[in-house]
Amino acid sequence: MIEYRTPDGISLRAEVLEPNIIRIQAGGFDGYQPSLLERYGLVNALEAATGTQESGPAILLPDGTALTLEDGPLFKLTRDDADLVAPLASTKVATAPTLHRNQGFQLDLPLARGEKLIGFGDHQRQQFLLNGLRDSLWIQYPVKHVPVPFFMSNRGYGIFFNTTRRLYFDVGASDLDIAKFAVQNAFLD
């Protein structure tokens, strides 16, 4: 497990849970909190995996994937020294270091030329790709039945948002080169 603390008191930690699953979780002065998905038993909390290497602010996996916690993008995921994903500077893993003052997080990711995102369950039925959509992931009968806070990229990574809160997203709708994800009153997990 590696950890990084921002100047405003928000901490970010990363740990490998399975050979290809890395959990990145933000916390504050209150520590790291389990999500409601974990508390209700909908998502099993996994134990940290063994056999990974930590090198300073980086976790190295046997397949050549590395996750680094750092200033600027906060984290960067690479494979064989090629960037897979690094958040943009507008990303905020939280707005305050305490649960009661935190207004939420925003994860802004660059979209590479030709990158396609799929996922989020049965949240809409107009198109399969998330590209070009701006919406929120939230149960709304009769049109949004099974929201699943997970997406995959054709670049070789996927992100699961460990939250039961409403997830707002804009995948290239406002800016073709940016995918934005935001959750109110929650730390990034």
C-alpha positions in Angstrom: 0.0 0.0 0.0 1.2 3.5 -0.8 -0.2 6.8 0.5 0.0 10.5 -0.5 -1.2 13.5 1.5 -2.2 16.7 -0.3 -1.4 20.0 1.2 -5.0 20.6 2.2 -5.1 17.5 4.5 -6.8 15.0 2.1 -5.0 11.7 1.8 -5.0 9.3 -1.1 -3.9 5.6 -0.8 -3.6 2.9 -3.3 -3.4 -0.8 -2.7 -3.5 -3.9 -4.9 -6.4 -6.2 -4.1 -6.1 -8.7 -6.9 -3.4 -9.0 -9.6 -5.2 -6.5 -11.8 -7.4 -4.6 -9.3 -6.0 -1.5 -7.6 -8.1 0.4 -5.1 -7.5 4.2 -4.9 -9.3 5.7 -2.0 -9.4 9.2 -0.6 -9.8 10.1 3.0 -9.4 13.0 5.4 -8.9 13.7 9.0 -11.7 11.2 9.7 -9.7 8.4 8.1 -10.8 6.1 5.3 -14.5 5.2 5.4 -16.0 1.9 4.1 -18.6 2.6 1.4 -22.3 1.7 1.8 -21.8 -1.0 -0.8 -19.3 -2.6 1.6 -21.4 -2.0 4.7 -24.5 -3.6 3.2 -22.5 -6.6 1.8 -23.1 -5.7 -1.9 -19.4 -5.4 -2.5 -17.0 -7.6 -0.6 -14.0 -5.8 0.9 -11.0 -7.6 -0.5 -7.7 -8.1 1.4 -4.5 -6.6 0.0 -2.8 -8.9 -2.5 0.7 -10.2 -2.0 3.5 -10.3 -4.5 3.4 -6.7 -5.7 6.3 -4.3 -5.4 6.3 -0.9 -4.0 8.9 1.6 -5.1 8.6 4.9 -3.5 5.3 6.4 -4.5 4.6 3.6 -7.0 3.0 0.1 -7.0 4.5 -2.2 -9.7 2.5 -5.2 -10.9 4.0 -8.3 -12.6 2.4 -7.6 -16.0 4.2 -4.2 -16.3 1.4 -2.1 -15.0 2.4 0.7 -12.5 0.3 3.0 -10.4 2.0 6.2 -9.1 0.6 8.6 -6.6 2.0 12.1 -7.3 1.4 15.8 -7.4 -0.5 17.2 -10.3 -2.7 14.4 -11.6 -2.7 12.7 -8.2 -2.3 9.3 -9.8 -1.1 7.9 -13.0 -1.6 4.4 -14.4 1.0 3.1 -16.9 1.7 -0.2 -18.6 5.1 -1.0 -20.0 6.0 2.7 -19.5 3.1 3.9 -21.7 0.4 6.1 -20.0 -3.0 4.4 -19.7 -4.7 7.2 -17.7 -3.8 10.1 -15.5 -6.5 12.5 -14.2 -6.5 16.1 -15.4 -5.5 19.0 -13.0 -9.2 19.8 -12.5 -9.7 16.6 -10.6 -10.6 16.8 -6.9 -10.6 13.7 -4.8 -12.6 15.6 -2.2 -13.3 19.2 -1.4 -12.5 19.2 2.3 -10.6 16.9 4.6 -13.6 16.1 6.9 -16.8 14.1 6.1 -19.1 16.9 7.1 -17.4 19.7 5.1 -16.6 17.6 2.1 -18.9 18.4 -0.9 -17.8 15.5 -3.1 -15.2 14.6 -5.7 -14.7 15.1 -9.5 -12.6 12.9 -11.6 -11.6 14.4 -15.0 -9.9 12.1 -17.4 -8.4 12.8 -20.8 -10.0 10.9 -23.7 -7.4 9.6 -26.1 -8.1 9.9 -29.8 -10.3 6.9 -30.7 -10.9 5.9 -27.0 -14.3 4.4 -26.3 -15.9 3.9 -22.9 -18.7 1.3 -22.2 -20.5 0.5 -19.0 -22.8 1.8 -16.3 -25.3 -1.0 -16.6 -28.8 -0.5 -17.8 -28.9 3.3 -17.3 -30.1 4.1 -20.8 -31.0 2.3 -24.0 -30.3 4.8 -26.7 -26.7 3.7 -27.3 -24.1 1.3 -26.1 -21.1 3.7 -25.9 -20.8 6.3 -23.1 -19.0 8.6 -25.5 -21.1 11.7 -26.2 -23.4 11.2 -23.2 -24.0 13.5 -20.3 -26.3 12.1 -17.6 -26.4 10.8 -14.1 -26.3 7.2 -12.9 -29.3 6.9 -10.6 -32.3 4.6 -10.5 -35.3 6.3 -12.2 -38.2 4.1 -13.0 -39.2 3.2 -15.7 -36.2 4.2 -17.8 -33.1 3.6 -15.6 -33.3 0.2 -14.0 -29.9 -1.1 -13.1 -27.2 1.5 -12.7 -23.8 -0.1 -12.2 -21.0 2.4 -11.3 -18.4 0.7 -13.5 -17.0 1.5 -17.0 -14.3 0.1 -19.2 -12.0 1.7 -21.8 -10.8 0.1 -24.9 -7.3 1.3 -23.8 -7.1 -1.4 -21.2 -8.4 0.0 -17.9 -11.7 0.1 -16.1 -13.0 2.1 -13.1 -15.5 1.1 -10.5 -16.8 4.0 -8.4 -17.4 2.5 -4.9 -20.4 4.6 -4.1 -24.2 4.4 -3.8 -24.5 8.1 -4.4 -25.7 9.7 -7.6 -22.8 9.7 -10.2 -22.9 12.5 -12.7 -20.9 12.0 -15.9 -20.0 13.8 -19.1 -18.1 11.6 -21.5 -17.0 13.9 -24.3 -20.4 15.7 -24.5 -19.1 19.1 -23.4 -15.5 18.6 -24.5 -14.6 15.8 -26.9 -11.3 15.3 -25.2 -12.5 14.9 -21.5 -14.6 12.5 -19.5 -15.9 13.9 -16.2 -17.3 12.0 -13.3 -18.6 13.6 -10.1 -20.3 12.5 -6.9 -21.6 14.8 -4.2 -20.8 14.4 -0.5 -18.3 11.6 -1.0 -14.6 11.0 -1.1 -13.1 9.3 -4.3 -13.1 5.5 -3.9 
